[in-house]
Amino acid sequence: MASTAARSVVPQKDLESFQAHLNSSTRILALLGAGLSASSGLPTFRGAGGLWRTHDAVELATPEAFGRDPGLVWQFYSYRRHMALQAKPNPAHYALAELARKKEGFMTLSQNVDGLSPRANHPPEKLKLLHGSLFDVKCSEFFCKHTESNNYTDPIVPALAIPTDESDPTTISALQARELDISDENVALPELAIRDLPRCPKCKRGLLRPGVVWFGEMLPTQVLDDIDKWMADSKKIDLIMVIGTSAKVYPAAGYVDSARAKGAKVAVVNMDRADMPASGLYKGDWFFEGDAAQIVPEILKSVVGEIKEQPDLAVEA
């Protein structure tokens, strides 16, 4: 699918030494970041673009912002859901999903919320979403525990539909709505009534909210517990792959350090050599510079074989 292009950017000596280590490895971690999704053409969180350039994405991604103006916050996340659904899982997502099926002792830790790994049919028991998912929703009422997973409905409620009336200059044209980078900053955002936002079907009182970790919130306890248990069960870890992330921020940086402490070699796949784990690279580690969508299927090929087009679970939903 992308292997011919990848061969031109992966040095043969590095490829052979990495694959020899991969083939003999039994306990493997992968740590994923936004660079993996960029290979699918997906804007980053802070680069949502267009009509959102006049808003500070960090300011919108807080419980306080949702409490003040849930309509505005839901419009931002509905836009991000829409953009993520326009993107498709790339060959790296499918290669990692296949590696999870081939290697019993393989675990993926993802910092991405875009749903692309689940849509590539990555085995859920081997995929830990550190920051949640745009396509999970949960009740915002404190005492209600209602959650929904893999909700790919777009828009999630009619009021959150991206306006596409081309005759109205204050709305986004149908063509612009399909683009991954909406450039018009002058589109008016409607003020939405609370009654038109997603409502919890269980308690009937609370609003549903995106199932992502907002600034000021704890990472999901169950996810962290699962990772800690996996790490504790491993007397030795053979390999950690750091893909599309600098892994300089905790807990991501901590997982690299913990894997190293158990003997792991580190393989970094990134577009920029400056984006290196905080601990750097040791002798015997690997750095593969370039597009993850090309490189990851190539370096994993000795285990996963040739990666072919596969069904997109969001399309099937």
Secondary structure, DSSP 8 states (H G I E B T S, - for coil): --HHHHHTTS-HHHHHHHHHHHHH-SSEEEEE-HHHHHTTT---GGG--GGGGGS-HHHHSSHHHHHH-HHHHHHHHHHHHHHHHHS---HHHHHHHHHHHH-TTEEEEE---SSHHHHTT--GGGEEETTEEEEEEEE-STT---EE-----SSSSGGGS----TT-TTS--HHHHHSSS---TT-------GGGS-B-TTTSSSBEEEEE--TTS---HHHHHHHHHHHHT-S---EEEEES----STTHHHHHHHHHHTT-EEEEEES-TT---TT---TT-EEEES-HHHHHHHHTHHHH--------HHHH-
